[in-house]
Amino acid sequence: MEPTLEQIQNFKGKYPKQLYLLFFTEMWERFTFYGNRALLILFMVNYLKFDDVKGNIIYGVYQSLIYAMPVLGGMMADKILGQRKSILWGGILLACGSFVMAIPVKESFFIGMGIMIVGNGYFKPNISTIVGSLYKEGDGRRDAGFSFFYMGINIGATLGGLLCGWVGQTISWHLGFGLAGVFMIIGLVTFTFNQKQLGPIGLPPSQEKLKAKAVAGIPNEILVYLLSVAAIPLFILILNYYKIYSYIINPFGILALIYVIYAAGKQGKEAFLKLMVAMVLIVFSSLFWAFYEQGGGSLNLFAERNVNMNLLGIKLSSAAVNNSITAFFVVVLTPFFVWLWIWLGKRNREPDSVIKFSLGLLQLGLGFYVFVFAATYAQDGVVSLFYFALGYFFMVTGELCLSPIGLSAITKLSPPKMVGLMMGMWFLASSYGQYLAGLIGSLMAIPKDTGTQLSPAESLPVYTDIFGKIALVAAASGLLLLLLSPVLKKWMKGTR
């Protein structure tokens, strides 16, 4: 017998049992995503022979599209499919995209990426929306639940980065991509056979609208699937002609912002102010991701070129280490942060979402400063793996103050009818941040047209110069948000 919504939300203890299903489903999806992510820029630079600028910008455009599509995926779930059908459809596409990238021809790379962009758009926002639906409004355990869910994300990311990164860099690039798809199938099977635990959560908003025939006698559900597939060639085109992307994302972002403000204006003054707080957090999150996501671009190349990857005499894969180290820290540190928020909450001393965001930006800046500091102890342009890991440690403590808290804050600050849209806006901001990450990464490009390969000693200052600027801007942004926090707290009307 399927549980009712009231039975689900009246759970005892820290977590509802349905959270474990979502935890494992998302864990294997993140294995797929981060397994592929570990290889992207290294594959482009080393296998496809793209220069650093082209590789960084294409990586940024891809990541941006990955995070932009949830705006549409969230809307389609809210209006037609529901979250559960959207998750299944997205997962199928993600698996297919990985398997296409595993085909050992150059053309398959962009085709697979195009498929994965669409798949992520349906999967990513909707599983987070379901997590929020497990809690009643005002339930103080929500942040802890999202932090636990976030740990599942990063267990998958750790395993995907390690395994696919190692296989791709040491055995076969294409085998690494294909391996990622296998684990997406595991996630799909997990969700499919256990989704009844969710009761009414995530079902289509209207069975009549789902089955209604709107165009050429085609039911709305089938039409959504067909239009999704039809969008794939468009994304392939954008990836091939990546320089046009700025003419797409900027107008799209402006229109989305106007629509959110228009929709928020219909919700009443109190709801409007809460939504404006959500938008402020979304804007600052965009800046955070522009810096943090150097991990998949410039920091990936930095690890390969300027970090000593020997550990106890063992030569490690730079792709595996760089793309699993952050997720590993998240897994290790998440229980501490879950305990910390609960412990502070019981004493009425837990900082609100705005303060947590400011702390996240300050710690991100500290992490990049560690990379700069490490350069002073470099030997022939090669920095210690210890300092590299320490920089990531502070980046991750910043991430844990911002990313899971942001997901929770959006669900708390948004009216029920706008949760899907606002979750999409959260990912759209991440999308813009990813694009900026690619542009910032291109500033650290090591030129290939000189006829000689730069030594580590010559390439190190190129990276640390920009890392220092990132550290300064991130810290300044955190301080600015801290100064704005009293006003934003009033607008939140008691929401934390």
Buried (B, 14 or more C-beta within 10 A) or exposed (E): EEBEBEEBBEBEEEBBEBBBBBBBBBBBBBBBBBBBBBBBBBBBBBBBEBBBBBBBBBBBBBBBBBBBBBBBBBBBBBBBBBBBBBBBBBBBBBBBBBBBBBBEEEEBBBBBBBBBBBBBBBBBBBBBBBBBBBBBEEBEBBBBBBBBBBBBBBBBBBBBBBBBBBBBBEEBBBEBBBBBBBBBBBBBEBBEEBBEBBBEBBBBBEEEBBEEEEEEEEBBBEBBBEEBEEBBEBBBEBBEEBEEBEEBBEEBBEEBBEEBEEBBEEBEEEBBBBBBBBBBBBBBBBBBBBBBBBBBBBBBBBBBBBBBBEEEEEEBBBBBBBBBBBBBBBBBBBEEBBEBBBEEBEEEEBBBBBBBBBBBBBBBBBBBBBBBBBBEEBEEBBBBBEBBBBBBBBBBBBBBBBBBBBBBBBBBBBBEEBBBBBBBBBBBBBBBBBBBBBBBBBBBBBEBEEEEEBEBEEBBEBBBEBBBBBBEBBBEBBEEBBEBBEEBBEBBEEBB
